[in-house]
Amino acid sequence: MDTGTAAGPRPLTRTTGPAPAACARPAGHAPGRGRNGRPARTRTPDEAVRRTQGPYLRHHKQPHHKKEFPVPVHVCSLIVNARQSVPADGNYHLVRFPYGDRESYDAHGMHNARQPDGKTSAYPDTRSGLIWPAVSGWGSLTAMIHWEAGDYTEVRDQFVRDPLGLAGGADSTATEDHARTPGGQYRAKHHEMFVHPGTPVALRVRHNGSRAASLVHAQFKLAIHT
């Protein structure tokens, strides 16, 4: 094979002849048009993904997302800023809340003066501390309790079903005790349990002082998830 001369390698030269023909288009095909003569269409990004991943998607089905519906929640939210005396007798006492426009929120009528058992209450009687669940469900109970400074060394609080014995007898839960700290005592609590119409729930407190102590603010809320 001749690779050059004594003077050095031969320069590469292009073979003479006709230039390669351009890729021929089918008859009737014009630039910017498809094979059928209609205007060509550019694929959207989604179409490109389906075209390239189609076989994968066919063999790996995507999860089916169930349509979600809002879960009904029945809420009663009570608040009181009036001073409320708690006797120094070692017993638990219901925290009482006003009716009507002095409530925080009660769209479902769970804290009405006219109560489900036919009795009528007037704040600040003991019945004004009752929330009557409108429906059966999972109840989320929350409370806030502010004690004025006193001679007690401990305060306690708890939630209670049927505290007045109107539906089978009192059943307390989420009892907590707190040692006194300097000044007033400011407590918040939360508990969850099943609730049912006809069985009221309430918040009650006690202290171990030698004389009456006062609550200066309280909140009590029930949210029922059905």
C-alpha positions as CSV (number, residue, x, y, z in Angstrom):
1,M,0.0,0.0,0.0
2,D,1.4,3.4,-1.0
3,T,1.3,5.6,2.1
4,G,3.5,8.4,0.8
5,T,6.8,9.3,-0.7
6,A,10.3,9.9,0.5
7,A,9.5,13.5,1.0
8,G,6.7,12.6,3.4
9,P,3.1,11.4,3.6
10,R,0.8,12.3,0.8
11,P,-1.8,14.9,1.6
12,L,-5.4,13.5,1.8
13,T,-7.5,14.6,-1.1
14,R,-11.2,14.2,-1.7
15,T,-12.2,11.9,-4.4
16,T,-13.8,13.9,-7.2
17,G,-17.4,13.1,-8.1
18,P,-20.9,14.2,-7.5
19,A,-21.9,15.6,-4.1
20,P,-24.1,13.3,-1.9
21,A,-27.7,13.9,-2.7
22,A,-29.9,15.5,0.0
23,C,-32.4,13.2,1.8
24,A,-35.3,13.0,-0.5
25,R,-38.8,13.9,0.8
26,P,-41.9,11.9,-0.1
27,A,-43.9,13.2,-2.9
28,G,-46.3,15.9,-1.9
29,H,-44.4,16.6,1.3
30,A,-43.7,20.3,2.0
31,P,-41.5,21.8,4.7
32,G,-43.5,22.2,7.9
33,R,-46.1,19.6,6.9
34,G,-46.7,16.0,7.9
35,R,-46.8,13.0,5.6
36,N,-50.5,13.5,4.8
37,G,-49.9,17.1,3.8
38,R,-51.4,18.6,7.0
39,P,-49.5,21.1,9.1
40,A,-47.0,19.4,11.4
41,R,-47.8,19.5,15.1
42,T,-45.2,20.0,17.9
43,R,-45.7,17.6,20.8
44,T,-46.3,19.1,24.2
45,P,-44.0,18.0,27.1
46,D,-46.7,15.7,28.5
47,E,-47.2,14.0,25.1
48,A,-43.4,13.6,24.8
49,V,-43.3,11.9,28.3
50,R,-46.2,9.6,27.4
51,R,-44.5,8.7,24.1
52,T,-41.1,7.9,25.8
53,Q,-42.5,6.3,29.0
54,G,-45.6,4.7,27.7
55,P,-44.4,1.1,27.9
56,Y,-43.2,1.8,31.5
57,L,-46.5,3.4,32.6
58,R,-48.5,0.5,31.1
59,H,-46.6,-2.0,33.1
60,H,-46.4,0.1,36.3
61,K,-49.8,1.4,37.0
62,Q,-49.9,4.7,39.0
63,P,-51.8,4.6,42.3
64,H,-55.4,5.5,42.3
65,H,-56.2,8.5,44.5
66,K,-59.5,8.3,46.2
67,K,-61.6,11.5,46.2
68,E,-61.4,13.1,49.6
69,F,-64.4,14.6,51.3
70,P,-64.3,17.0,54.3
71,V,-64.9,15.3,57.7
72,P,-67.7,17.0,59.6
73,V,-66.6,18.6,62.9
74,H,-69.1,19.8,65.5
75,V,-67.5,22.5,67.7
76,C,-68.5,24.1,71.0
77,S,-66.1,26.7,72.4
78,L,-66.8,28.4,75.7
79,I,-65.0,31.3,77.5
80,V,-65.5,33.2,80.7
81,N,-63.5,36.2,82.0
82,A,-65.6,36.9,85.2
83,R,-64.1,36.0,88.5
84,Q,-65.3,32.6,89.7
85,S,-64.9,31.5,93.4
86,V,-63.8,27.9,94.2
87,P,-64.5,26.9,97.8
88,A,-61.8,25.5,100.1
89,D,-63.7,22.3,100.8
90,G,-61.4,19.8,99.1
91,N,-64.0,18.9,96.5
92,Y,-64.1,19.3,92.7
93,H,-66.3,22.1,91.4
94,L,-67.6,22.7,87.9
95,V,-66.2,25.6,85.9
96,R,-69.3,27.5,84.7
97,F,-69.8,29.5,81.5
98,P,-72.3,32.1,80.3
99,Y,-74.9,31.5,77.6
100,G,-75.8,33.4,74.4
101,D,-73.6,36.0,72.8
102,R,-71.0,35.8,75.6
103,E,-70.0,32.3,74.3
104,S,-67.1,32.0,72.0
105,Y,-68.8,29.6,69.5
106,D,-71.7,27.2,69.6
107,A,-73.2,26.8,66.1
108,H,-74.5,23.3,67.0
109,G,-76.4,24.2,70.2
110,M,-74.3,22.1,72.6
111,H,-74.5,24.8,75.4
112,N,-78.0,26.1,75.5
113,A,-79.8,27.3,78.6
114,R,-82.7,25.0,77.5
115,Q,-81.0,21.6,77.9
116,P,-81.7,18.3,76.2
117,D,-83.3,16.7,79.3
118,G,-85.9,19.4,79.4
119,K,-84.4,21.5,82.2
120,T,-83.6,25.2,81.9
121,S,-80.4,26.5,83.2
122,A,-79.3,30.0,84.2
123,Y,-75.7,31.1,84.5
124,P,-73.9,30.7,86.9
125,D,-75.7,27.5,88.1
126,T,-73.9,24.2,87.9
127,R,-75.7,23.2,84.7
128,S,-74.0,26.1,82.9
129,G,-70.8,24.1,83.1
130,L,-72.2,21.3,80.9
131,I,-71.6,20.7,77.1
132,W,-74.1,18.3,75.6
133,P,-72.6,16.6,72.6
134,A,-74.8,17.1,69.5
135,V,-73.6,13.8,67.9
136,S,-71.7,10.7,68.8
137,G,-68.0,10.7,67.8
138,W,-64.4,11.2,68.8
139,G,-64.3,14.2,71.1
140,S,-61.3,16.4,71.4
141,L,-61.4,18.3,74.7
142,T,-59.3,21.3,75.5
143,A,-59.3,23.8,78.4
144,M,-57.5,26.8,79.8
145,I,-57.6,27.7,83.5
146,H,-56.1,30.8,85.1
147,W,-56.0,30.8,88.9
148,E,-55.5,33.9,91.0
149,A,-52.7,33.7,93.5
150,G,-53.8,32.1,96.8
151,D,-52.7,30.2,99.9
152,Y,-53.0,26.8,98.2
153,T,-50.0,24.7,97.5
154,E,-51.6,22.6,94.8
155,V,-54.4,22.9,92.2
156,R,-56.1,20.1,90.2
157,D,-58.3,19.9,87.2
158,Q,-60.1,17.2,85.2
159,F,-62.6,16.5,82.5
160,V,-65.7,14.6,83.5
161,R,-68.6,12.8,81.9
162,D,-72.1,13.3,83.4
163,P,-70.8,15.3,86.5
164,L,-74.3,15.8,87.9
165,G,-75.5,12.2,87.6
166,L,-78.0,12.9,84.9
167,A,-77.1,9.9,82.7
168,G,-75.7,7.1,84.9
169,G,-73.1,8.9,87.1
170,A,-69.9,10.9,87.0
171,D,-66.9,9.4,85.2
172,S,-63.8,11.6,85.4
173,T,-60.7,11.5,83.2
174,A,-57.4,13.4,82.5
175,T,-57.0,14.5,86.1
176,E,-53.8,16.6,86.6
177,D,-52.3,18.1,89.7
178,H,-49.9,21.1,89.7
179,A,-47.7,22.4,92.5
180,R,-48.0,26.2,93.1
181,T,-45.5,28.5,91.4
182,P,-45.0,32.1,92.3
183,G,-48.0,34.3,91.5
184,G,-51.0,32.9,89.7
185,Q,-51.3,29.5,88.1
186,Y,-51.9,29.4,84.3
187,R,-52.8,25.9,83.0
188,A,-53.9,24.4,79.7
189,K,-55.0,20.8,79.1
190,H,-56.1,18.5,76.3
191,H,-57.7,15.0,76.2
192,E,-59.6,12.9,73.7
193,M,-62.4,10.4,74.2
194,F,-65.7,9.2,72.7
195,V,-68.7,11.3,73.4
196,H,-72.4,10.7,73.0
197,P,-75.7,12.8,73.0
198,G,-77.4,12.6,76.3
199,T,-74.2,12.4,78.3
200,P,-72.8,15.9,79.0
201,V,-69.2,16.6,79.6
202,A,-67.6,19.3,81.8
203,L,-64.4,20.8,83.3
204,R,-64.0,20.9,87.0
205,V,-61.3,22.1,89.4
206,R,-60.2,22.0,93.1
207,H,-57.4,23.3,95.3
208,N,-56.0,22.6,98.8
209,G,-56.0,26.1,100.2
210,S,-57.5,27.1,103.6
211,R,-59.8,29.7,102.0
212,A,-61.6,30.1,98.7
213,A,-59.5,30.7,95.6
214,S,-60.6,32.4,92.4
215,L,-60.4,31.6,88.7
216,V,-60.0,34.8,86.7
217,H,-60.2,33.2,83.2
218,A,-61.3,29.9,81.8
219,Q,-62.0,28.3,78.4
220,F,-63.6,24.9,77.6
221,K,-63.9,23.5,74.1
222,L,-65.2,20.3,72.5
223,A,-64.7,19.3,68.9
224,I,-66.5,16.1,67.8
225,H,-65.1,14.3,64.7
226,T,-67.7,12.0,63.2
